[in-house]
């Protein structure tokens, strides 16, 4: 592929807007692949049929989280769409099944159905989600109830809503996170599907969630990415996680073509770090981000094919290779890299024109050989610029 033939697609958010991150080109079923076949005995899924009243009671007690930290938020639905869902319940039209993952404290993280449950909560008891009550609008068959709130319905209809039964497939605690991810990837085909990082976030509770959020908000990271990575689909946190995975676990630990499993493993590893280890890694990450800015300026972590090509979005594979190589660079070499930034940038321009390297950062980037190739070539680039 020549520079002028290069086509780069950006990942889009729920509204079809750019997230500032390059979309990785993978095979259609890559999200469902795992490195090793898992034991069917590891899968513990139960099906529960619960009334709306029981679900709301569980939510009030904090055992169901209807305001999760990932960005597939119920607010994506406007009042008309929310009202149509309530109308369906009033008409006794069954809703699609819900999916949830149970943590070690038996709390449920809803992975598929958060908008449905939140809409029901907003209409029946809006205090649960700290929002204004839903006023029905734009109903298709029950227009007589337009403008009504829950309290203004007849006792018979209120009871009908409260006693509506919903089916939930619950993946029980003890099911390995990698297995949970694979299961959810298989059913994650709805109109507003979760991104891989949102899935990882949902099924891997612990300190890592806060670490990723905090680091993605650091000025050094925002400056290095030129503030162009929108957090709506957690792409910023995935970039941070990729750094932590390859810096903390190490490149040698990536032995099988399973990037999702590797990143889940990294999240669990972060959960086990001490406060001192997290502080040290954070300082290393900040240093790496500042160096990337000093060397590459606004073009850090972006492909460069030719001077005639406009600035491209952030490339996740480049972010891994550049940030971790910089993190593993000693102070003296780092100083020389910054001093020789022009040579680094020129060499990087040539490197991006290499078909083998471009493949390693563009297609099938989870392949073990391609991961090693991009890390090695960036390491060689830095060594050549200072030597």
C-alpha positions as CSV (number, residue, x, y, z in Angstrom):
1,X,0.0,0.0,0.0
2,X,1.4,3.3,-1.0
3,X,1.1,6.5,1.0
4,X,-1.5,7.9,-1.4
5,X,-3.5,4.7,-1.4
6,X,-3.7,4.5,2.4
7,X,-7.3,4.5,3.7
8,X,-7.8,5.1,7.4
9,X,-11.2,4.8,9.1
10,X,-12.0,6.5,12.4
11,X,-13.9,4.8,15.1
12,X,-17.3,6.4,15.6
13,X,-19.3,7.1,18.7
14,X,-23.0,6.4,19.3
15,X,-24.0,9.4,17.3
16,X,-21.8,8.6,14.4
17,X,-19.2,11.2,15.4
18,X,-15.4,10.6,15.4
19,X,-13.8,9.4,18.6
20,X,-10.4,10.5,17.5
21,X,-9.1,7.0,17.4
22,X,-8.3,4.9,14.3
23,X,-10.6,1.9,13.8
24,X,-8.7,-1.4,13.9
25,X,-9.2,-3.6,10.9
26,X,-10.0,-7.1,12.2
27,X,-11.8,-10.2,11.0
28,X,-15.6,-10.1,11.7
29,X,-15.3,-12.8,14.3
30,X,-12.1,-11.6,16.0
31,X,-14.1,-10.2,19.0
32,X,-15.3,-13.7,19.8
33,X,-12.0,-15.5,19.6
34,X,-10.1,-16.6,22.7
35,X,-6.5,-17.8,22.9
36,X,-7.4,-21.2,24.4
37,X,-10.7,-23.2,24.4
38,X,-12.3,-22.8,27.8
39,X,-13.9,-25.5,29.9
40,X,-17.7,-25.5,29.5
41,X,-17.9,-26.2,33.2
42,X,-16.5,-22.7,33.8
43,X,-19.7,-21.2,32.4
44,X,-22.2,-20.5,35.1
45,X,-25.3,-18.7,33.7
46,X,-28.6,-18.7,35.3
47,X,-31.9,-17.3,34.0
48,X,-34.1,-15.4,36.3
49,X,-37.6,-14.0,35.8
50,X,-38.2,-11.0,38.0
51,X,-40.9,-8.4,38.4
52,X,-40.1,-4.8,37.8
53,X,-40.8,-4.2,41.5
54,X,-38.1,-6.7,42.5
55,X,-35.6,-5.2,40.1
56,X,-36.2,-1.7,41.4
57,X,-35.9,-2.9,45.0
58,X,-32.6,-4.5,44.2
59,X,-31.5,-1.2,42.5
60,X,-32.5,0.9,45.4
61,X,-30.3,-1.2,47.7
62,X,-27.3,-0.7,45.4
63,X,-27.2,-4.3,44.2
64,X,-27.9,-3.3,40.6
65,X,-26.0,-0.4,39.1
66,X,-28.1,1.7,36.8
67,X,-25.5,4.4,36.5
68,X,-22.4,2.5,35.4
69,X,-19.1,4.2,34.6
70,X,-19.0,3.1,31.0
71,X,-20.6,5.3,28.4
72,X,-23.5,3.2,27.0
73,X,-25.7,5.5,29.0
74,X,-29.5,5.4,29.2
75,X,-29.5,9.1,28.3
76,X,-28.9,8.1,24.7
77,X,-32.6,7.5,24.4
78,X,-34.8,10.6,24.1
79,X,-38.1,11.0,25.9
80,X,-40.1,9.7,22.9
81,X,-38.1,6.5,22.7
82,X,-38.4,6.0,26.5
83,X,-42.1,6.6,26.3
84,X,-42.5,4.0,23.6
85,X,-40.9,1.4,25.8
86,X,-43.3,2.2,28.6
87,X,-46.1,2.0,26.1
88,X,-44.9,-1.5,25.1
89,X,-45.1,-2.6,28.8
90,X,-48.6,-1.2,29.1
91,X,-49.6,-3.1,26.0
92,X,-48.0,-6.3,27.5
93,X,-45.5,-6.6,24.7
94,X,-42.5,-8.6,26.1
95,X,-39.1,-6.9,26.2
96,X,-35.9,-8.6,25.0
97,X,-33.9,-10.5,27.6
98,X,-31.4,-8.6,29.8
99,X,-27.8,-9.7,30.4
100,X,-25.9,-9.0,33.6
101,X,-22.6,-10.1,35.2
102,X,-22.4,-10.8,39.0
103,X,-19.4,-9.6,41.0
104,X,-17.9,-11.2,44.1
105,X,-20.3,-9.2,46.3
106,X,-23.3,-10.5,44.2
107,X,-23.9,-7.0,42.7
108,X,-25.1,-7.0,39.2
109,X,-23.5,-5.0,36.4
110,X,-26.1,-4.8,33.6
111,X,-24.3,-5.2,30.2
112,X,-27.3,-5.4,27.9
113,X,-30.5,-3.7,29.0
114,X,-29.2,-0.7,31.0
115,X,-31.3,1.7,28.9
116,X,-34.5,-0.3,29.3
117,X,-34.1,-0.7,33.1
118,X,-33.1,3.0,33.5
119,X,-36.2,4.1,31.4
120,X,-38.5,2.0,33.6
121,X,-36.8,3.4,36.7
122,X,-37.1,7.0,35.5
123,X,-40.9,6.5,34.9
124,X,-41.8,4.6,38.1
125,X,-39.3,6.1,40.6
126,X,-36.9,8.7,39.1
127,X,-35.1,9.1,42.4
128,X,-33.3,5.9,41.8
129,X,-31.3,7.5,38.9
130,X,-31.5,11.1,40.3
131,X,-33.3,12.3,37.2
132,X,-36.5,14.2,36.5
133,X,-39.6,12.0,36.1
134,X,-40.4,10.8,32.7
135,X,-43.5,12.3,31.1
136,X,-45.0,10.2,28.4
137,X,-44.9,11.7,25.0
138,X,-45.2,10.6,21.4
139,X,-47.1,7.4,22.2
140,X,-48.2,5.4,19.1
141,X,-51.3,3.5,20.3
142,X,-52.1,4.9,23.8
143,X,-52.1,8.6,22.9
144,X,-54.6,9.3,25.6
145,X,-51.8,8.9,28.1
146,X,-49.5,11.5,26.4
147,X,-48.4,14.0,29.1
148,X,-49.0,11.6,31.9
149,X,-46.6,10.6,34.7
150,X,-46.6,7.3,36.5
151,X,-48.6,8.8,39.4
152,X,-51.3,9.9,37.0
153,X,-52.0,6.5,35.6
154,X,-54.8,4.4,37.1
155,X,-54.0,2.0,39.9
156,X,-54.6,-0.9,37.6
157,X,-52.0,0.3,35.1
158,X,-49.5,1.2,37.8
159,X,-49.8,-2.3,39.1
160,X,-49.5,-3.8,35.6
161,X,-46.1,-2.0,35.2
162,X,-44.9,-3.0,38.6
163,X,-45.8,-6.6,38.1
164,X,-44.3,-6.9,34.6
165,X,-41.9,-9.7,34.5
166,X,-38.5,-9.3,32.8
167,X,-36.1,-12.2,31.9
168,X,-32.4,-11.8,32.9
169,X,-29.5,-14.0,31.9
170,X,-27.1,-13.7,34.8
171,X,-23.5,-14.8,34.5
172,X,-22.6,-15.8,38.0
173,X,-19.5,-14.9,40.0
174,X,-16.7,-17.3,39.5
175,X,-17.0,-17.4,35.8
176,X,-13.6,-16.4,34.4
177,X,-13.5,-12.8,33.1
178,X,-12.2,-14.0,29.7
179,X,-15.2,-16.3,29.4
180,X,-17.6,-13.5,30.4
181,X,-16.0,-11.3,27.7
182,X,-16.5,-14.0,25.1
183,X,-20.1,-14.6,26.0
184,X,-20.9,-10.9,26.0
185,X,-19.1,-10.5,22.7
186,X,-21.4,-13.1,21.2
187,X,-24.6,-11.4,22.3
188,X,-23.3,-7.8,22.0
189,X,-25.1,-7.2,18.7
190,X,-27.9,-4.8,19.7
191,X,-28.6,-1.4,18.2
192,X,-26.1,0.2,20.7
193,X,-23.5,-2.4,21.2
194,X,-20.8,-1.9,23.9
195,X,-17.2,-1.2,22.8
196,X,-14.6,-3.8,23.8
197,X,-13.3,-1.5,26.6
198,X,-16.8,-0.9,27.9
199,X,-17.2,-4.7,28.1
200,X,-13.9,-5.1,29.8
201,X,-14.9,-2.4,32.3
202,X,-18.2,-4.0,33.0
203,X,-16.9,-7.5,33.8
204,X,-13.7,-6.5,35.6
205,X,-14.4,-4.5,38.8
206,X,-11.7,-3.2,41.0
207,X,-9.1,-0.4,41.4
208,X,-8.1,-0.6,37.7
209,X,-11.3,1.2,36.7
210,X,-10.3,4.2,38.8
211,X,-6.7,4.1,37.6
212,X,-7.7,4.1,33.9
213,X,-10.1,7.0,34.5
214,X,-7.6,9.1,36.4
215,X,-4.7,8.5,34.0
216,X,-6.8,9.2,30.9
217,X,-7.6,12.6,32.5
218,X,-4.0,13.5,33.2
219,X,-2.8,16.7,31.4
220,X,0.2,14.8,30.0
221,X,-1.9,12.2,28.3
222,X,-4.3,14.8,26.9
223,X,-1.5,16.9,25.6
224,X,0.3,13.9,24.0
225,X,-2.9,12.9,22.2
226,X,-3.7,16.6,21.4
227,X,-7.0,16.3,23.3
228,X,-8.4,14.5,20.3
229,X,-9.5,11.2,21.9
230,X,-13.1,11.5,23.0
231,X,-14.0,9.5,26.1
232,X,-17.5,8.6,25.1
233,X,-16.6,4.9,24.2
234,X,-13.7,4.6,26.7
235,X,-11.1,4.7,23.9
236,X,-8.9,7.0,26.1
237,X,-9.0,4.4,28.9
238,X,-8.2,1.6,26.5
239,X,-5.1,3.4,25.4
240,X,-4.0,3.7,29.0
241,X,-4.7,0.1,29.6
242,X,-2.6,-1.0,26.6
243,X,0.3,0.9,28.0
244,X,-0.2,-0.7,31.4
245,X,-0.5,-4.1,29.8
246,X,2.7,-4.0,27.8
247,X,4.7,-2.0,30.4
248,X,3.5,-4.0,33.4
249,X,3.1,-7.5,32.1
250,X,5.7,-7.1,29.5
251,X,5.9,-7.9,25.8
252,X,7.2,-11.4,26.5
253,X,3.9,-12.2,28.1
254,X,2.0,-11.7,24.9
255,X,2.3,-15.2,23.6
256,X,-1.1,-15.8,22.0
257,X,-3.2,-13.8,19.5
258,X,-5.7,-12.7,22.1
259,X,-5.5,-8.9,22.7
260,X,-8.8,-8.8,24.6
261,X,-7.7,-11.5,27.0
262,X,-4.4,-9.9,27.5
263,X,-6.0,-6.6,28.3
264,X,-8.4,-8.3,30.8
265,X,-5.4,-9.9,32.4
266,X,-3.8,-6.5,32.7
267,X,-6.8,-5.0,34.4
268,X,-6.8,-7.8,36.9
269,X,-3.0,-7.3,37.4
270,X,-3.6,-3.6,38.1
271,X,-6.2,-4.5,40.7
272,X,-3.4,-6.3,42.6
273,X,-0.8,-3.5,42.5
274,X,0.2,-1.7,45.7
275,X,-0.3,2.0,46.0
276,X,3.5,2.4,45.6
277,X,3.6,0.4,42.4
278,X,0.7,2.4,41.0
279,X,2.4,5.7,41.8
280,X,5.7,4.5,40.2
281,X,3.9,3.4,37.0
282,X,2.0,6.6,36.9
283,X,5.2,8.6,37.0
284,X,6.7,6.5,34.2
285,X,3.5,7.0,32.1
286,X,3.6,10.8,32.6
287,X,7.3,10.8,31.6
288,X,6.5,8.8,28.5
289,X,3.6,11.1,27.5
290,X,5.8,14.2,27.9
291,X,8.6,12.6,25.8
292,X,6.1,11.7,23.1
293,X,4.9,15.3,23.0
294,X,8.5,16.7,22.9
295,X,9.5,14.4,20.1
296,X,6.4,14.1,17.9
297,X,4.4,17.2,18.9
298,X,0.8,17.1,17.8
299,X,1.5,14.0,15.6
300,X,2.3,11.6,18.4
301,X,0.8,8.1,17.9
302,X,-0.4,8.9,14.4
303,X,0.6,7.3,11.1
304,X,2.5,9.5,8.7
305,X,2.5,8.4,5.1
306,X,3.7,11.6,3.3
307,X,3.7,15.3,3.9
308,X,0.7,15.6,1.7
309,X,-1.4,13.4,4.0
310,X,-3.4,15.3,6.6
311,X,-3.1,14.5,10.3
312,X,-4.6,11.0,10.9
313,X,-6.4,9.8,14.1
314,X,-4.6,8.1,17.0
315,X,-3.5,4.6,16.2
316,X,-3.8,2.2,19.2
317,X,-1.0,-0.1,18.0
318,X,1.4,2.8,17.6
319,X,0.4,4.1,21.0
320,X,1.5,0.8,22.6
321,X,4.8,0.6,20.8
322,X,5.8,4.2,21.1
323,X,4.7,4.8,24.7
324,X,6.2,1.6,26.1
325,X,9.5,2.0,24.2
326,X,9.7,5.5,25.6
327,X,8.9,4.3,29.1
328,X,11.7,1.8,28.9
329,X,14.3,4.4,27.8
330,X,16.8,5.8,30.3
331,X,17.1,9.5,30.9
332,X,20.3,10.0,28.9
333,X,18.8,8.3,25.8
334,X,15.6,10.2,26.3
335,X,17.4,13.5,26.2
336,X,19.2,12.5,23.0
337,X,15.9,11.4,21.4
338,X,14.4,14.8,22.1
339,X,17.4,16.6,20.9
340,X,17.4,14.5,17.7
341,X,13.6,14.8,17.3
342,X,13.9,15.7,13.6
343,X,15.8,12.5,12.9
344,X,13.2,10.5,14.8
345,X,10.4,12.1,12.9
346,X,12.1,11.6,9.5
347,X,12.8,8.0,10.3
348,X,9.3,7.4,11.5
349,X,8.0,8.8,8.2
350,X,10.1,6.2,6.3
351,X,9.0,3.5,8.7
352,X,5.3,4.2,8.0
353,X,6.0,3.7,4.3
354,X,7.2,0.2,5.0
355,X,4.6,-2.3,4.0
356,X,5.5,-4.8,6.7
357,X,5.4,-2.2,9.5
358,X,2.2,-0.7,8.2
359,X,0.6,-4.1,8.3
360,X,1.7,-4.5,11.9
361,X,-0.2,-1.4,12.9
362,X,-3.1,-1.6,10.6
363,X,-4.6,-5.1,10.1
364,X,-4.8,-8.0,12.5
365,X,-2.8,-6.0,15.1
366,X,-3.4,-8.7,17.8
367,X,-1.2,-11.2,15.9
368,X,1.8,-12.1,18.0
369,X,4.3,-11.6,15.2
370,X,2.9,-8.2,14.3
371,X,2.9,-7.1,18.0
372,X,6.6,-8.0,18.3
373,X,7.4,-6.4,14.9
374,X,6.0,-3.0,15.7
375,X,7.7,-2.9,19.1
376,X,11.0,-4.0,17.6
377,X,10.9,-1.6,14.7
378,X,10.1,1.4,17.0
379,X,12.9,0.3,19.3
380,X,15.3,0.2,16.3
381,X,14.0,3.6,15.1
382,X,14.9,5.2,18.5
383,X,18.3,3.4,18.6
384,X,19.2,4.6,15.1
385,X,18.2,8.2,15.9
386,X,20.6,8.4,18.9
387,X,23.4,6.2,17.6
